[in-house]
């Protein structure tokens, strides 16, 4: 089932007109990576320009940092029997006037998200990266912003971890919040390792 839905997602062109009007004037290229046996779900924001070019999610410095947080190498990270990578929007949204990534178009999650997630029945650990994923999955519990949501990680662990985006633009955030590396990352790595053995509690419904 996930294979069929993935093919449909990759053929999606709902945002073609929207992307044509951006500074990059690019065409849609939906990027996701998922297998029916995956036990860990990674919910990011949207692909960046480099991922748009390669077609491989988190194939960039942010991905290197994320893999370091999880304590896994590239081979494990891209093993679809372990990890499913399902961002809030599947395509690179383009840049704004300041050269920053535009937000993920809401139409993507509204069209595809529930259907894709329903085809991943073995997920035991969900990682919510950034505010868009946190608000969609946690609702009111994420209204205080990313820092407060991540600081409240114990309310959701061990089945779900809200995380900041691993972008190098967040290096300052990491320095200002040393508790993330000291407290959250050891628990996160333990939860990742646990997915190879005893199952974790089911994550809360979206």
Secondary structure as GFF3:
##gff-version 3
##sequence-region A 1 206
A	DSSP	alpha_helix	2	10	.	.	.	ID=ss1
A	DSSP	alpha_helix	16	20	.	.	.	ID=ss2
A	DSSP	beta_strand	40	43	.	.	.	ID=ss3
A	DSSP	alpha_helix	49	54	.	.	.	ID=ss4
A	DSSP	alpha_helix	61	70	.	.	.	ID=ss5
A	DSSP	alpha_helix	74	77	.	.	.	ID=ss6
A	DSSP	beta_strand	83	85	.	.	.	ID=ss7
A	DSSP	alpha_helix	106	108	.	.	.	ID=ss8
A	DSSP	pi_helix	109	113	.	.	.	ID=ss9
A	DSSP	alpha_helix	114	118	.	.	.	ID=ss10
A	DSSP	beta_strand	125	129	.	.	.	ID=ss11
A	DSSP	alpha_helix	131	138	.	.	.	ID=ss12
A	DSSP	three_ten_helix	139	142	.	.	.	ID=ss13
A	DSSP	alpha_helix	146	151	.	.	.	ID=ss14
A	DSSP	three_ten_helix	153	155	.	.	.	ID=ss15
A	DSSP	beta_strand	160	163	.	.	.	ID=ss16
A	DSSP	three_ten_helix	168	170	.	.	.	ID=ss17
A	DSSP	alpha_helix	171	176	.	.	.	ID=ss18
A	DSSP	alpha_helix	179	179	.	.	.	ID=ss19
A	DSSP	pi_helix	180	184	.	.	.	ID=ss20
A	DSSP	alpha_helix	185	194	.	.	.	ID=ss21
###
